[in-house]
């Protein structure tokens, strides 16, 4: 038998980090091992900031957060986001920088985290990446350019000359190739479009 090197693989960074403040202004934060809309939507409903697959510097700090918990089912989902040290909270916010267009975050800048139920995007508990719910119509998350399009955004996809354009949710982006599903018909098969063939929805004032 070969000798063991004793080396271990570095821990894989979780894809989702949620930070905010509770009703008393105390910082809260949690990390989640899966990118699920039920987590993103519920966190946004709690008026927390959501960091999805952030840069390595942010992930390194985010991995110091406690593991979050998801409760409930169906259309009612609750998150448990425990209190964290103010120092860690400040470091994560500093590393993450200001909000950018399209970043999942709740409307309203108080960034408070209070107990709530169903996610702002009518989430579903088993929604993995293939089941990403649309975050755009309720928040400022509508993309302002084709370059900004990312997972969870709503775009318009052309079905046919007879059927016209329909709202579709981005569930994956690979460079200029989008994997989509129809927003109002989630049980229909997902489909692929080049980014230049979809239309943007007017996001309103900046």
N, CA, C and O of each residue as an XYZ file, in Angstrom:
824
protein
N       0.834     -1.209      0.000
C       0.000      0.000      0.000
C       0.869      1.259      0.000
O       1.902      1.315      0.668
N       0.442      2.245     -0.744
C       1.209      3.477     -0.811
C       1.101      4.264      0.474
O       0.135      4.139      1.228
N       2.097      5.067      0.704
C       2.088      5.885      1.904
C       1.108      7.040      1.752
O       0.966      7.630      0.680
N       0.448      7.338      2.839
C      -0.460      8.473      2.834
C       0.338      9.762      2.931
O       1.256      9.871      3.744
N       0.004     10.695      2.139
C       0.735     11.961      2.129
C       0.364     12.848      3.305
O       1.115     13.746      3.689
N      -0.806     12.582      3.870
C      -1.267     13.414      4.970
C      -1.911     14.700      4.517
O      -2.407     15.473      5.335
N      -1.908     14.935      3.215
C      -2.516     16.154      2.685
C      -4.021     15.978      2.560
O      -4.496     14.899      2.206
N      -4.744     16.997      2.838
C      -6.195     16.967      2.700
C      -6.620     18.018      1.685
O      -5.988     19.065      1.545
N      -7.684     17.719      0.994
C      -8.206     18.674      0.020
C      -8.747     19.905      0.737
O      -9.399     19.775      1.774
N      -8.490     21.089      0.206
C      -9.047     22.292      0.837
C     -10.567     22.268      0.807
O     -11.186     21.795     -0.146
N     -11.143     22.791      1.875
C     -12.601     22.797      1.974
C     -13.194     23.637      0.848
O     -12.726     24.740      0.563
N     -14.220     23.103      0.223
C     -14.889     23.815     -0.858
C     -15.761     24.914     -0.265
O     -16.499     24.692      0.695
N     -15.664     26.080     -0.842
C     -16.442     27.212     -0.335
C     -17.916     27.013     -0.631
O     -18.280     26.540     -1.708
N     -18.762     27.372      0.318
C     -20.205     27.323      0.094
C     -20.588     28.427     -0.895
O     -19.903     29.447     -0.983
N     -21.684     28.225     -1.641
C     -22.037     29.201     -2.674
C     -22.878     30.381     -2.193
O     -22.970     31.393     -2.888
N     -23.496     30.268     -1.010
C     -24.445     31.310     -0.587
C     -24.119     31.778      0.830
O     -23.953     30.971      1.745
N     -24.031     33.100      0.992
C     -23.793     33.708      2.304
C     -24.845     34.783      2.536
O     -25.119     35.604      1.660
N     -25.425     34.763      3.723
C     -26.506     35.688      4.078
C     -26.062     36.503      5.280
O     -25.667     35.935      6.298
N     -26.121     37.814      5.179
C     -25.751     38.667      6.305
C     -26.765     39.791      6.451
O     -27.371     40.239      5.478
N     -26.933     40.233      7.688
C     -27.876     41.302      7.962
C     -27.862     41.635      9.436
O     -26.915     41.303     10.149
N     -28.904     42.284      9.886
C     -29.027     42.655     11.288
C     -30.406     42.262     11.793
O     -31.382     42.273     11.043
N     -30.474     41.914     13.069
C     -31.772     41.579     13.636
C     -32.501     42.851     14.053
O     -32.024     43.958     13.802
N     -33.653     42.688     14.687
C     -34.479     43.843     15.050
C     -33.785     44.765     16.037
O     -34.139     45.939     16.155
N     -32.783     44.226     16.755
C     -32.059     45.029     17.743
C     -30.755     45.591     17.184
O     -29.959     46.176     17.920
N     -30.542     45.416     15.899
C     -29.334     45.947     15.288
C     -28.109     45.073     15.453
O     -27.000     45.494     15.126
N     -28.291     43.854     15.958
C     -27.159     42.950     16.132
C     -26.898     42.206     14.822
O     -27.836     41.756     14.164
N     -25.639     42.077     14.448
C     -25.329     41.425     13.173
C     -25.660     39.942     13.180
O     -25.471     39.253     14.182
N     -26.156     39.464     12.047
C     -26.455     38.051     11.860
C     -25.810     37.581     10.571
O     -25.545     38.376      9.669
N     -25.563     36.293     10.491
C     -24.992     35.765      9.263
C     -25.050     34.251      9.230
O     -25.079     33.598     10.273
N     -25.067     33.700      8.032
C     -25.093     32.239      7.870
C     -24.604     31.894      6.476
O     -24.653     32.713      5.559
N     -24.134     30.669      6.338
C     -23.723     30.162      5.031
C     -24.559     28.935      4.690
O     -25.027     28.215      5.572
N     -24.735     28.715      3.404
C     -25.556     27.605      2.933
C     -24.808     26.859      1.832
O     -24.222     27.465      0.935
N     -24.843     25.540      1.921
C     -24.047     24.693      1.035
C     -24.670     24.507     -0.340
O     -24.021     23.985     -1.247
N     -25.931     24.932     -0.509
C     -26.596     24.772     -1.799
C     -27.198     26.086     -2.241
O     -27.704     26.866     -1.434
N     -27.133     26.315     -3.547
C     -27.772     27.493     -4.120
C     -29.225     27.156     -4.416
O     -29.539     26.556     -5.444
N     -30.105     27.548     -3.503
C     -31.532     27.300     -3.662
C     -32.278     28.624     -3.592
O     -31.950     29.497     -2.788
N     -33.267     28.755     -4.431
C     -34.041     29.985     -4.424
C     -34.819     30.153     -3.127
O     -35.088     31.277     -2.702
N     -35.181     29.036     -2.498
C     -35.884     29.132     -1.225
C     -35.024     29.840     -0.186
O     -35.547     30.519      0.697
N     -33.704     29.685     -0.289
C     -32.790     30.356      0.622
C     -32.625     31.817      0.218
O     -32.745     32.720      1.046
N     -32.350     32.034     -1.056
C     -32.149     33.402     -1.545
C     -33.385     34.253     -1.338
O     -33.301     35.385     -0.861
N     -34.531     33.703     -1.697
C     -35.769     34.469     -1.600
C     -36.144     34.764     -0.155
O     -36.540     35.883      0.173
N     -36.019     33.755      0.713
C     -36.359     33.964      2.119
C     -35.417     34.972      2.759
O     -35.841     35.794      3.571
N     -34.144     34.911      2.399
C     -33.180     35.862      2.942
C     -33.502     37.282      2.490
O     -33.386     38.231      3.266
N     -33.906     37.419      1.232
C     -34.272     38.737      0.728
C     -35.535     39.240      1.410
O     -35.683     40.436      1.662
N     -36.435     38.326      1.702
C     -37.648     38.704      2.409
C     -37.308     39.171      3.819
O     -38.003     40.019      4.380
N     -36.240     38.620      4.393
C     -35.776     39.050      5.704
C     -34.986     40.350      5.630
O     -34.523     40.866      6.647
N     -34.836     40.874      4.420
C     -34.075     42.090      4.177
C     -32.612     41.906      4.541
O     -31.974     42.806      5.086
N     -32.096     40.732      4.232
C     -30.674     40.456      4.388
C     -29.983     40.573      3.039
O     -30.617     40.460      1.989
N     -28.707     40.796      3.080
C     -27.913     40.805      1.848
C     -27.505     39.370      1.532
O     -27.123     38.608      2.421
N     -27.592     39.018      0.260
C     -27.268     37.670     -0.178
C     -26.069     37.727     -1.111
O     -26.093     38.433     -2.119
N     -25.022     36.983     -0.775
C     -23.825     36.917     -1.595
C     -23.762     35.539     -2.226
O     -23.649     34.536     -1.521
N     -23.835     35.481     -3.552
C     -23.858     34.209     -4.273
C     -22.545     34.032     -5.028
O     -22.175     34.863     -5.858
N     -21.847     32.936     -4.727
C     -20.560     32.636     -5.364
C     -19.682     33.886     -5.437
O     -19.262     34.280     -6.525
N     -19.404     34.509     -4.299
C     -18.617     35.743     -4.309
C     -17.144     35.458     -4.589
O     -16.750     34.294     -4.652
N     -16.322     36.495     -4.758
C     -14.888     36.293     -4.949
C     -14.260     35.541     -3.777
O     -14.833     35.467     -2.690
N     -13.082     34.989     -4.017
C     -12.416     34.140     -3.016
C     -12.209     34.863     -1.690
O     -12.345     34.258     -0.627
N     -11.885     36.143     -1.743
C     -11.648     36.898     -0.515
C     -12.906     36.965      0.347
O     -12.833     36.899      1.574
N     -14.052     37.096     -0.302
C     -15.327     37.136      0.431
C     -15.698     35.744      0.923
O     -16.156     35.585      2.054
N     -15.502     34.739      0.081
C     -15.822     33.364      0.468
C     -15.012     32.917      1.681
O     -15.527     32.227      2.560
N     -13.742     33.316      1.722
C     -12.886     32.928      2.839
C     -13.448     33.442      4.164
O     -13.413     32.748      5.180
N     -13.959     34.654      4.135
C     -14.591     35.201      5.339
C     -15.959     34.572      5.562
O     -16.345     34.289      6.697
N     -16.699     34.352      4.459
C     -18.032     33.774      4.570
C     -18.025     32.381      5.168
O     -18.975     31.987      5.844
N     -16.949     31.629      4.919
C     -16.863     30.267      5.463
C     -16.697     30.259      6.976
O     -16.806     29.208      7.607
N     -16.434     31.428      7.562
C     -16.357     31.536      9.015
C     -17.745     31.717      9.638
O     -17.892     31.664     10.859
N     -18.752     31.928      8.801
C     -20.123     32.066      9.303
C     -20.666     30.717      9.731
O     -20.245     29.691      9.196
N     -21.585     30.689     10.676
C     -22.235     29.422     11.039
C     -23.133     28.930      9.916
O     -23.568     29.708      9.068
N     -23.403     27.648      9.918
C     -24.283     27.063      8.916
C     -25.718     27.473      9.208
O     -26.193     27.317     10.333
N     -26.405     27.992      8.208
C     -27.788     28.401      8.385
C     -28.738     27.224      8.295
O     -28.362     26.144      7.838
N     -29.953     27.431      8.727
C     -30.974     26.380      8.701
C     -32.217     26.876      7.990
O     -32.590     28.045      8.079
N     -32.847     25.950      7.281
C     -34.072     26.258      6.543
C     -35.204     25.457      7.145
O     -35.079     24.245      7.320
N     -36.308     26.111      7.464
C     -37.468     25.458      8.034
C     -38.678     25.679      7.133
O     -38.716     26.612      6.330
N     -39.650     24.813      7.285
C     -40.891     24.970      6.547
C     -40.871     24.190      5.260
O     -39.910     23.485      4.951
N     -41.950     24.329      4.511
C     -42.092     23.618      3.256
C     -43.181     24.254      2.420
O     -43.848     25.194      2.854
N     -43.354     23.734      1.222
C     -44.346     24.303      0.332
C     -43.974     25.719     -0.012
O     -42.841     25.982     -0.417
N     -44.909     26.641      0.141
C     -44.646     28.042     -0.179
C     -44.279     28.855      1.058
O     -44.142     30.076      0.980
N     -44.117     28.180      2.210
C     -43.762     28.870      3.445
C     -42.396     28.369      3.887
O     -42.256     27.218      4.301
N     -41.404     29.218      3.803
C     -40.032     28.865      4.161
C     -39.496     29.889      5.147
O     -39.686     31.091      4.965
N     -38.830     29.419      6.184
C     -38.214     30.303      7.163
C     -36.729     29.983      7.269
O     -36.316     28.832      7.124
N     -35.946     31.003      7.521
C     -34.513     30.827      7.714
C     -34.138     31.110      9.161
O     -34.697     32.002      9.800
N     -33.184     30.337      9.665
C     -32.560     30.659     10.945
C     -31.177     31.204     10.638
O     -30.304     30.481     10.158
N     -30.987     32.486     10.917
C     -29.714     33.151     10.685
C     -29.197     33.631     12.036
O     -29.677     34.643     12.548
N     -28.232     32.931     12.626
C     -27.787     33.257     13.999
C     -26.966     34.540     14.065
O     -26.487     35.047     13.051
N     -26.820     35.042     15.272
C     -25.989     36.224     15.500
C     -24.516     35.885     15.298
O     -24.080     34.767     15.570
N     -23.767     36.856     14.823
C     -22.338     36.685     14.608
C     -21.599     37.870     15.216
O     -22.210     38.855     15.631
N     -20.277     37.759     15.261
C     -19.465     38.846     15.795
C     -19.520     40.060     14.871
O     -19.524     39.927     13.647
N     -19.562     41.220     15.469
C     -19.589     42.454     14.688
C     -18.349     42.566     13.811
O     -18.427     43.056     12.684
N     -17.202     42.114     14.322
C     -15.952     42.197     13.565
C     -16.050     41.412     12.262
O     -15.644     41.901     11.208
N     -16.595     40.180     12.334
C     -16.726     39.356     11.132
C     -17.736     39.972     10.172
O     -17.510     39.992      8.962
N     -18.824     40.464     10.691
C     -19.856     41.115      9.882
C     -19.270     42.287      9.103
O     -19.501     42.422      7.901
N     -18.509     43.134      9.796
C     -17.924     44.308      9.148
C     -16.910     43.901      8.084
O     -16.841     44.518      7.021
N     -16.131     42.875      8.365
C     -15.114     42.430      7.406
C     -15.761     41.891      6.123
O     -15.277     42.141      5.019
N     -16.857     41.151      6.288
C     -17.538     40.604      5.108
C     -18.132     41.726      4.266
O     -18.010     41.717      3.041
N     -18.772     42.688      4.916
C     -19.348     43.811      4.183
C     -18.268     44.612      3.463
O     -18.454     45.045      2.326
N     -17.150     44.800      4.134
C     -16.055     45.561      3.521
C     -15.495     44.812      2.309
O     -15.225     45.413      1.268
N     -15.322     43.488      2.456
C     -14.776     42.696      1.351
C     -15.758     42.616      0.187
O     -15.354     42.623     -0.976
N     -17.059     42.539      0.508
C     -18.082     42.418     -0.540
C     -18.265     43.723     -1.299
O     -18.622     43.718     -2.476
N     -18.019     44.838     -0.623
C     -18.183     46.129     -1.273
C     -19.638     46.524     -1.392
O     -20.510     45.830     -0.869
N     -19.920     47.628     -2.072
C     -21.307     48.103     -2.214
C     -22.111     47.187     -3.120
O     -21.552     46.425     -3.910
N     -23.417     47.270     -2.996
C     -24.306     46.496     -3.853
C     -24.119     46.907     -5.299
O     -23.926     48.084     -5.606
N     -24.179     45.920     -6.187
C     -24.105     46.198     -7.618
C     -25.435     45.855     -8.248
O     -26.214     45.087     -7.682
N     -25.703     46.418     -9.416
C     -26.948     46.125    -10.117
C     -27.076     44.636    -10.346
O     -26.144     43.994    -10.832
N     -28.218     44.087    -10.001
C     -28.469     42.671    -10.239
C     -28.144     41.789     -9.064
O     -28.505     40.612     -9.068
N     -27.456     42.328     -8.027
C     -27.137     41.491     -6.876
C     -28.384     41.274     -6.044
O     -29.088     42.234     -5.730
N     -28.681     40.005     -5.670
C     -29.867     39.742     -4.867
C     -29.792     40.437     -3.517
O     -28.912     40.133     -2.711
N     -30.683     41.342     -3.272
C     -30.777     42.030     -1.997
C     -32.165     42.584     -1.884
O     -32.775     42.950     -2.889
N     -32.678     42.654     -0.672
C     -34.049     43.097     -0.487
C     -34.170     44.585     -0.759
O     -33.207     45.334     -0.604
N     -35.362     45.008     -1.167
C     -35.612     46.439     -1.293
C     -35.593     47.047      0.104
O     -36.000     46.414      1.078
N     -35.122     48.258      0.183
C     -35.010     48.900      1.487
C     -33.599     48.719      1.992
O     -33.053     47.620      1.895
N     -32.993     49.749      2.522
C     -31.577     49.698      2.846
C     -31.308     49.463      4.317
O     -30.170     49.629      4.756
N     -32.311     49.081      5.099
C     -32.051     48.921      6.517
C     -31.300     47.631      6.818
O     -30.810     47.471      7.936
N     -31.190     46.734      5.901
C     -30.474     45.472      6.018
C     -30.771     44.780      7.335
O     -29.883     44.142      7.901
N     -31.976     44.883      7.834
C     -32.320     44.210      9.077
C     -32.783     42.797      8.790
O     -33.277     42.496      7.703
N     -32.618     41.939      9.773
C     -32.959     40.537      9.601
C     -33.995     40.185     10.662
O     -33.646     40.085     11.838
N     -35.242     39.996     10.291
C     -36.273     39.656     11.255
C     -36.966     38.387     10.821
O     -36.932     38.030      9.643
N     -37.590     37.708     11.751
C     -38.253     36.451     11.427
C     -39.350     36.694     10.405
O     -40.118     37.649     10.522
N     -39.421     35.825      9.400
C     -40.424     35.971      8.364
C     -40.727     34.626      7.765
O     -40.130     33.612      8.127
N     -41.674     34.631      6.833
C     -41.990     33.387      6.171
C     -41.732     33.512      4.701
O     -40.673     34.001      4.305
N     -42.682     33.079      3.853
C     -42.322     32.770      2.477
C     -41.434     33.813      1.825
O     -41.576     35.011      2.066
N     -40.515     33.337      0.995
C     -39.544     34.186      0.324
C     -40.231     35.165     -0.604
O     -41.338     34.912     -1.080
N     -39.573     36.283     -0.861
C     -40.195     37.325     -1.661
C     -40.484     36.880     -3.080
O     -41.249     37.535     -3.788
N     -39.886     35.775     -3.511
C     -40.140     35.324     -4.871
C     -40.983     34.063     -4.901
O     -40.909     33.284     -5.852
N     -41.799     33.853     -3.846
C     -42.664     32.681     -3.793
C     -41.867     31.404     -3.995
O     -42.072     30.660     -4.954
N     -40.938     31.171     -3.048
C     -39.976     30.094     -3.215
C     -40.587     28.733     -2.976
O     -41.666     28.595     -2.400
N     -39.856     27.728     -3.439
C     -40.228     26.349     -3.224
C     -39.066     25.650     -2.546
O     -37.919     25.909     -2.913
N     -39.306     24.762     -1.559
C     -38.252     24.223     -0.731
C     -37.274     23.351     -1.480
O     -36.117     23.254     -1.069
N     -37.683     22.711     -2.564
C     -36.791     21.821     -3.270
C     -36.204     22.491     -4.503
O     -35.767     21.816     -5.435
N     -36.193     23.823     -4.508
C     -35.738     24.531     -5.697
C     -34.228     24.570     -5.733
O     -33.616     25.418     -5.083
N     -33.621     23.677     -6.471
C     -32.190     23.704     -6.700
C     -31.920     24.614     -7.879
O     -32.807     25.351     -8.310
N     -30.711     24.573     -8.403
C     -30.368     25.477     -9.492
C     -31.316     25.324    -10.659
O     -31.642     26.309    -11.322
N     -31.770     24.100    -10.926
C     -32.672     23.888    -12.050
C     -34.066     24.449    -11.787
O     -34.886     24.539    -12.702
N     -34.334     24.827    -10.539
C     -35.660     25.302    -10.176
C     -35.616     26.739     -9.683
O     -36.473     27.159     -8.906
N     -34.629     27.487    -10.127
C     -34.478     28.852     -9.653
C     -35.743     29.644     -9.942
O     -36.247     29.658    -11.065
N     -36.242     30.300     -8.907
C     -37.428     31.131     -9.065
C     -37.008     32.528     -9.503
O     -35.868     32.938     -9.288
N     -37.916     33.237    -10.104
C     -37.588     34.554    -10.626
C     -37.522     35.576     -9.496
O     -38.490     35.761     -8.758
N     -36.372     36.239     -9.367
C     -36.221     37.255     -8.332
C     -36.471     38.656     -8.876
O     -36.567     39.611     -8.105
N     -36.576     38.786    -10.178
C     -36.555     40.117    -10.777
C     -37.779     40.985    -10.520
O     -37.599     42.144    -10.146
N     -39.021     40.507    -10.693
C     -40.151     41.430    -10.645
C     -40.359     42.106     -9.302
O     -40.991     43.160     -9.244
N     -39.839     41.524     -8.207
C     -40.112     42.069     -6.890
C     -38.987     42.966     -6.413
O     -39.196     43.798     -5.530
N     -37.794     42.814     -6.981
C     -36.644     43.569     -6.520
C     -36.072     44.396     -7.662
O     -36.625     44.436     -8.761
N     -34.962     45.049     -7.381
C     -34.268     45.810     -8.414
C     -33.336     44.920     -9.213
O     -32.388     45.417     -9.821
N     -33.581     43.614     -9.227
C     -32.668     42.675     -9.840
C     -32.802     42.483    -11.327
O     -32.128     41.618    -11.885
N     -33.651     43.256    -12.004
C     -33.736     43.120    -13.451
C     -32.424     43.579    -14.087
O     -31.928     44.659    -13.765
N     -31.856     42.768    -14.989
C     -30.580     43.148    -15.593
C     -30.729     44.392    -16.453
O     -31.736     44.564    -17.139
N     -29.729     45.255    -16.414
C     -29.748     46.479    -17.199
C     -28.975     46.337    -18.506
O     -28.989     47.234    -19.350
N     -28.305     45.207    -18.661
C     -27.605     44.937    -19.909
C     -27.496     43.427    -20.063
O     -27.693     42.684    -19.101
N     -27.186     42.980    -21.261
C     -27.051     41.556    -21.503
C     -25.859     40.989    -20.728
O     -25.876     39.829    -20.317
N     -24.820     41.815    -20.528
C     -23.644     41.357    -19.792
C     -23.963     41.063    -18.330
O     -23.297     40.239    -17.703
N     -24.983     41.738    -17.781
C     -25.318     41.576    -16.364
C     -26.207     40.368    -16.098
O     -26.393     39.991    -14.941
N     -26.753     39.761    -17.127
C     -27.692     38.654    -16.913
C     -27.025     37.538    -16.117
O     -25.919     37.107    -16.442
N     -27.710     37.074    -15.069
C     -27.172     35.999    -14.248
C     -28.317     35.126    -13.740
O     -29.483     35.383    -14.040
N     -27.979     34.094    -12.972
C     -28.976     33.151    -12.472
C     -30.044     33.867    -11.654
O     -29.723     34.677    -10.784
N     -31.300     33.574    -11.926
C     -32.418     34.177    -11.204
C     -33.047     35.354    -11.907
O     -34.159     35.755    -11.563
N     -32.357     35.919    -12.890
C     -32.916     37.057    -13.608
C     -34.026     36.622    -14.568
O     -34.037     35.496    -15.067
N     -34.941     37.533    -14.805
C     -35.993     37.286    -15.770
C     -35.666     38.002    -17.069
O     -35.282     39.172    -17.070
N     -35.821     37.287    -18.173
C     -35.655     37.854    -19.508
C     -36.855     37.443    -20.350
O     -37.720     36.702    -19.883
N     -36.910     37.917    -21.578
C     -37.978     37.529    -22.492
C     -37.397     36.628    -23.578
O     -36.405     36.976    -24.219
N     -38.018     35.477    -23.778
C     -37.565     34.526    -24.793
C     -38.623     34.389    -25.874
O     -39.818     34.329    -25.583
N     -38.178     34.341    -27.116
C     -39.103     34.234    -28.245
C     -39.400     32.767    -28.512
O     -38.490     31.970    -28.743
N     -40.695     32.415    -28.479
C     -41.103     31.031    -28.690
C     -41.333     30.740    -30.163
O     -40.782     29.780    -30.701
N     -42.132     31.550    -30.807
C     -42.424     31.370    -32.227
C     -43.163     32.612    -32.715
O     -43.619     33.415    -31.902
N     -43.289     32.783    -34.051
C     -44.032     33.947    -34.567
C     -45.471     33.978    -34.070
O     -46.031     35.055    -33.867
N     -46.075     32.815    -33.872
C     -47.464     32.771    -33.405
C     -47.580     33.002    -31.904
O     -48.491     33.687    -31.441
N     -46.637     32.416    -31.138
C     -46.723     32.483    -29.676
C     -46.051     33.715    -29.087
O     -46.371     34.123    -27.970
N     -45.115     34.314    -29.834
C     -44.495     35.546    -29.372
C     -43.466     35.348    -28.264
O     -42.820     34.306    -28.156
N     -43.338     36.400    -27.437
C     -42.321     36.447    -26.388
C     -42.937     36.073    -25.038
O     -44.080     36.420    -24.740
N     -42.145     35.355    -24.228
C     -42.616     34.920    -22.913
C     -41.532     35.151    -21.863
O     -40.335     35.087    -22.143
N     -41.998     35.423    -20.643
C     -41.058     35.608    -19.538
C     -40.354     34.284    -19.221
O     -41.002     33.245    -19.098
N     -39.045     34.331    -19.093
C     -38.255     33.140    -18.776
C     -37.249     33.480    -17.689
O     -36.776     34.613    -17.602
N     -36.925     32.496    -16.861
C     -35.993     32.668    -15.752
C     -34.675     31.982    -16.091
O     -34.660     30.843    -16.558
N     -33.589     32.672    -15.856
C     -32.257     32.109    -16.111
C     -31.901     31.141    -14.985
O     -31.863     31.534    -13.818
N     -31.641     29.890    -15.324
C     -31.240     28.918    -14.311
C     -29.772     28.533    -14.437
O     -29.219     27.868    -13.561
N     -29.141     28.957    -15.537
C     -27.711     28.723    -15.686
C     -27.179     29.615    -16.799
O     -27.864     29.877    -17.788
N     -25.942     30.078    -16.618
C     -25.290     30.839    -17.683
C     -23.897     30.286    -17.895
O     -23.119     30.174    -16.947
N     -23.578     29.942    -19.118
C     -22.259     29.468    -19.498
C     -21.749     30.385    -20.600
O     -22.036     30.183    -21.780
N     -20.988     31.399    -20.194
C     -20.519     32.443    -21.102
C     -21.721     33.117    -21.777
O     -22.451     33.849    -21.109
N     -21.951     32.895    -23.072
C     -23.058     33.566    -23.749
C     -24.242     32.636    -23.981
O     -25.165     32.980    -24.719
N     -24.222     31.469    -23.359
C     -25.317     30.510    -23.500
C     -26.132     30.476    -22.218
O     -25.598     30.252    -21.131
N     -27.431     30.702    -22.361
C     -28.342     30.712    -21.211
C     -29.200     29.463    -21.209
O     -29.731     29.056    -22.242
N     -29.331     28.858    -20.031
C     -30.318     27.802    -19.832
C     -31.504     28.433    -19.120
O     -31.349     29.046    -18.064
N     -32.694     28.281    -19.703
C     -33.877     28.991    -19.232
C     -35.021     28.033    -18.940
O     -35.027     26.884    -19.380
N     -35.985     28.537    -18.189
C     -37.277     27.871    -18.069
C     -38.333     28.971    -18.045
O     -38.085     30.089    -17.594
N     -39.511     28.625    -18.541
C     -40.572     29.628    -18.570
C     -41.048     29.928    -17.153
O     -41.313     29.021    -16.363
N     -41.150     31.205    -16.854
C     -41.518     31.616    -15.496
C     -42.881     31.089    -15.082
O     -43.054     30.618    -13.958
N     -43.845     31.165    -15.984
C     -45.211     30.798    -15.642
C     -45.563     29.362    -16.004
O     -46.706     28.936    -15.843
N     -44.581     28.623    -16.491
C     -44.804     27.205    -16.820
C     -43.577     26.401    -16.394
O     -42.878     25.839    -17.237
N     -43.314     26.345    -15.079
C     -42.079     25.726    -14.594
C     -41.961     24.236    -14.888
O     -40.865     23.680    -14.815
N     -43.086     23.571    -15.223
C     -43.031     22.135    -15.483
C     -42.639     21.811    -16.926
O     -42.342     20.661    -17.248
N     -42.638     22.820    -17.785
C     -42.186     22.595    -19.146
C     -40.674     22.387    -19.159
O     -39.976     22.889    -18.277
N     -40.157     21.652    -20.152
C     -38.709     21.399    -20.197
C     -37.918     22.705    -20.279
O     -38.355     23.671    -20.904
N     -36.759     22.717    -19.644
C     -35.887     23.875    -19.774
C     -35.337     23.923    -21.199
O     -35.367     22.924    -21.917
N     -34.837     25.088    -21.600
C     -34.365     25.255    -22.966
C     -33.165     26.190    -22.984
O     -32.858     26.842    -21.986
N     -32.496     26.250    -24.120
C     -31.256     27.006    -24.246
C     -31.421     28.114    -25.287
O     -32.024     27.910    -26.341
N     -30.877     29.284    -24.973
C     -30.869     30.400    -25.912
C     -29.507     31.103    -25.841
O     -28.878     31.158    -24.785
N     -29.075     31.631    -26.970
C     -27.901     32.498    -26.956
C     -28.311     33.824    -26.331
O     -29.445     34.274    -26.494
N     -27.393     34.435    -25.625
C     -27.722     35.656    -24.882
C     -28.211     36.775    -25.796
O     -29.000     37.625    -25.383
N     -27.738     36.767    -27.038
C     -28.155     37.823    -27.965
C     -29.567     37.642    -28.505
O     -30.095     38.541    -29.159
N     -30.188     36.490    -28.242
C     -31.532     36.240    -28.764
C     -32.628     36.522    -27.748
O     -33.810     36.427    -28.078
N     -32.255     36.870    -26.504
C     -33.279     37.186    -25.509
C     -33.422     38.688    -25.388
O     -32.510     39.441    -25.728
N     -34.584     39.118    -24.898
C     -34.841     40.540    -24.697
C     -34.855     40.854    -23.210
O     -35.154     39.990    -22.386
N     -34.529     42.098    -22.873
C     -34.509     42.539    -21.488
C     -35.823     43.226    -21.134
O     -36.478     43.824    -21.987
N     -36.190     43.129    -19.874
C     -37.363     43.832    -19.355
C     -36.879     45.174    -18.789
O     -35.847     45.229    -18.120
N     -37.608     46.227    -19.051
C     -37.211     47.552    -18.562
C     -37.119     47.542    -17.037
O     -38.128     47.341    -16.361
N     -35.909     47.758    -16.483
C     -35.770     47.715    -15.018
C     -36.194     48.984    -14.325
O     -36.201     49.040    -13.095
N     -36.548     50.005    -15.079
C     -36.957     51.264    -14.460
C     -35.766     52.125    -14.117
O     -34.655     51.852    -14.573
N     -35.974     53.166    -13.317
C     -34.884     54.092    -12.969
C     -33.765     53.383    -12.252
O     -34.009     52.421    -11.523
N     -32.559     53.830    -12.438
C     -31.409     53.254    -11.771
C     -31.403     53.566    -10.293
O     -30.492     53.149     -9.578
